[in-house]
Structures are given as structure tokens and as C-alpha cells.
Amino acid sequence: MASYSTNEFRGGLKVLLDGDPCIMLENEFVKPGKGQAFNRVKLRNLMTNRVWERTFKSGESLEAADVMEQDMEYLYSDGEFWHFMLTDGSFEQYAADAKAVGDTVKWLKEQDVYTVTLYNGAPLSVTPPNFVELEVVDTDPGMKGDTAQGGSKPATLSTGAVVNVPLFIVIGEVLKVDTRTGEYVNRVKSS
Amino acid sequence: MTDSPVWQPTASRGALKSRAQQLAYVRGFFCERDVLEVETPVLGRHGVTDLNLDGIPAEVKAAGVQGGWLQTSPEYPMKRLLAAGSGCIYQIARVFRNGERGRRHNPEFSMLEWYRVGMDDQALMAEVSDLVCGWLGCERPDQVSYRQAVMANAGFDPMEISDTDLKQYCEQWLEAEQLADLSRNDCLDLVMSFAVEPTLGLERPVFITRYPAAQAALARVSREHGHPVAHRFELYINGLELCNGYWELTDPDEQRLRFDADNQQRKAAGKPEMAVDEAFMAALNAGLPDCSGVALGLDRLLMLKVGAKAIEEVLAFPIERA
């Protein structure tokens, strides 16, 4: 397996640290003019999502982690695994467990495309696109005279996600939702 | 790896203009003081022996010369000029150090180096203050010894602490197995970089003086309170190391010993030994006049002038775009 020396360190590098795959977030190079150089590095552990800070003496190296991000279409869930397929035309399928899917489960819609992070060839995490469009399956009826400035109410979407929506939203409408904040963005005009 | 090339500069037009003004200021400063501007080779036959300076090798083929190095500093050729009777001299040089890239580092940078015949380190510090404060409009620097600076910020005495206690202190940054092959100087550099430097010169500029003799480089050494200390100084402003100066070592025998010691350290660290620049040694043997010299990072001075957080803000093209 390849390794990276301190002079190759940079943000985005995927490395193994204490046996776990990590992504390098920041790399600060320090060196007194005539003195020994060190790299102060921030890394996110991809298994735990914890951020680590480590220091390396110039010339040390870290093993590269076999981590790849791939676009995949969500197919279906069999209850135990969530199945995805590469969008590169290879039809290759991957099964992600509940740990890999994590909170993204509430944004999973069949045939939508997600970023699946593979570690040693197996799904490690699934990231939704920033915005998804989902249908409202349950919400209190809208009230007459409500305007866009009015209050809000919870609405349950087809994936099970619950988001706060304006009072005028009714069952059957398709909403655009920001997956990073879990917030309603707007109604999507049905074609 | 698949990044598409970016052609635009990283410095704003304002920063480029400040750079030009800074060059004019520096030349005016030395012209007024009758210090001669010189140019020495950027491409030399020899590298340096310093353990922690990695030169960039060149592939020269001319006049029987093969190989060569981009210079890490113009120190040796400038001292040869001094030995030849140049009198006080300065140079604005491009210098090169391999592997150095960060918020404050680029492998190629601009160095202002000057030598004052007959001055000691105190007199040269006063001149550095004139130059820097005249340009930045800052307060004149305080002076704090290396020992005081470490004691105040790290809480131990760098002259007295045992190697074991020093390593234990460093465990806040490094694992035991990483510390195993660090020397005493490496550990002190670690403490300097992480515990001391960030606090230096925040309220007003500060000269750190009287370095441990083991970090003397090319400075002369004398005893103070029973400890050998180097007549070496560095200026810090806003936590940024700006210059490194010496009351210069003129003794060729002592110089030879230090080169040999450097090469032994290089060997121990698994780095190639570097041939000693015998032309420089011959100049020392002929006689270097009593002088002090200092090297100042012009890109960093410009960072302070324009309030830049990263060196690329004052470079037209850092190495990734060069």
C-alpha cells in the first residue's frame, strides 16, 4: 500500500491512523528557520467522525487508506441492507449496513443518486445530495387564508423524514428539502 | 493530482505594489547608510551542512562543474566578499529550501541579508529595528533571552532541564515512539514552535537573544551565568519569525568543527553528508573582518505590512502555481 510523507500532506488526503481510515482536514507546517520542521495535522476519523489533532516530525509518513467516494443510485432495502448501484454503467451493486447509512436513511429515495464512501471496497458511509425532492404523505390540513408568512407545522415525507413546513402545504405535494439542515426550501411544481 | 492548472496570481495588485515599494524602501535605507548592494550566485557548487536545511539540487554542466545547488542563503559568498575587503554589504536574494511549504513558508523566497563590519549583535539589532519599524511603523522591539522566553511560556529552564523531562514535556504533541528519535534540539524546536513562538511579539515586537550554544549555527559563543550562549538573535512580530542574526564566528578552526558536527548529525539522521565549501573556509583562513550579519525574510515582512495571513497573499505565484 502506498504511503504519504509529510511533504505530501494536504487537505483531502485519505490516510490510515491507528488502524482507522481518516481524511486530512488541515495541515500546518511549522519550522524555526534553522530548526526541525513539524506538521500539525487535523484529521477526521471516517469510522467515528471524530476530529483528531496529531503532530508529525518532518519526514514521517502515513499509510494511504483505500477510501473512494463514488456516485451510486439507491435501489431498495431488504430490511438489513440498503442496496446501491454504481452510476458508471457497470451495474455493480453494493450493500450498505445500518451503520454506513446512518442518518441518511431518512433521505433515501429510490433511483436518486448518493455519494457512497467505500473503504477497502465496502460502504463506509452514505452522503445525500444537498437537496432532495420528496412527497408529503402526512400533515394537518391547510387552513384557509394562510399566507407564506404564516406559522409552520410538521409534515411527514415519503421517506419518513419529518420537516417543518408552512401551513399551506398539503398531502401529495412534492417539497425541496435541504439535507444539511433538514429544512424545507420550497414547493416543487408538479409537471 | 487531477487539479486543473490555475493561471491567476495569488497576490492582489495591492500586495504586488507593496512589494515593489518595500524593495525601494530597503534600497533607500541602505543607500543612505552607505551599505553596498551586491549579488552573489543563486546557483552554487556547494550546499550547506545544516541538519535542518534541505537544499534543492541542480544539474549544472558547465566548465567542468557538475551538479550544484540552489542556494539556501547567500551567507558563504557574502562572507567571501567581506574577507576580500568589500566593507559593509547587503543583498536581496532569492533562496531555496526543499520541503518547506505552509502558511509562512514557500520553497523559494526572498531574503534580505546584510553584514556590518565592526558591529556587534547589539548594534545590528538596533539597525534591524530601524529598518523594520521604519517600514511597518511599529514600536521598537523588546529583548528577551531564549531562556526567559521558554521559561515564561513553557515553564521550564531550557538550559537546565534533563533530556528525559524535556521529552516528557513534548508528549503533549508526540507519541512516545515518535519522540524516541528526536534530539534535544529537535525537542526544543518543537517547544519553540508550539508553546513559545505563537506568543512572541503580540503586544510589541521582540528580539529573542542568547540562544543555547547547540543552536549557535554561525554565531560566536560566550558564557553567561555559567552557560555557553550564542550571540544570535531572532526578531518576532505577531508570532512570526522575521530574521536571524549573528555576531559572526570568524575562527576557521571552530567553523570547521561545527561543519564536521553538522555532518555527523546529518549522518545520524540518515541524511546525506554535505561537502564543505572549501572556498568559504579559505576565505575564513584569509581573515573575515569582525562583523555582524542578519538574514530577514522579505515575504514575511510584507505579510506584516499588508496584514496577510498566508504567504501566498504576498507572492505572485506560490510553488503550486509556479
Boltz contact constraints between the chains, C-beta under 6 A:
constraints:
  - contact:
      token1: [A, 7]
      token2: [B, 99]
      max_distance: 6.0
  - contact:
      token1: [A, 29]
      token2: [B, 102]
      max_distance: 6.0
  - contact:
      token1: [A, 29]
      token2: [B, 105]
      max_distance: 6.0
  - contact:
      token1: [A, 30]
      token2: [B, 193]
      max_distance: 6.0
  - contact:
      token1: [A, 32]
      token2: [B, 189]
      max_distance: 6.0
  - contact:
      token1: [A, 32]
      token2: [B, 192]
      max_distance: 6.0
  - contact:
      token1: [A, 33]
      token2: [B, 244]
      max_distance: 6.0
  - contact:
      token1: [A, 34]
      token2: [B, 217]
      max_distance: 6.0
  - contact:
      token1: [A, 35]
      token2: [B, 52]
      max_distance: 6.0
  - contact:
      token1: [A, 35]
      token2: [B, 189]
      max_distance: 6.0
  - contact:
      token1: [A, 36]
      token2: [B, 52]
      max_distance: 6.0
  - contact:
      token1: [A, 36]
      token2: [B, 186]
      max_distance: 6.0
  - contact:
      token1: [A, 36]
      token2: [B, 189]
      max_distance: 6.0
  - contact:
      token1: [A, 55]
      token2: [B, 173]
      max_distance: 6.0
  - contact:
      token1: [A, 55]
      token2: [B, 174]
      max_distance: 6.0
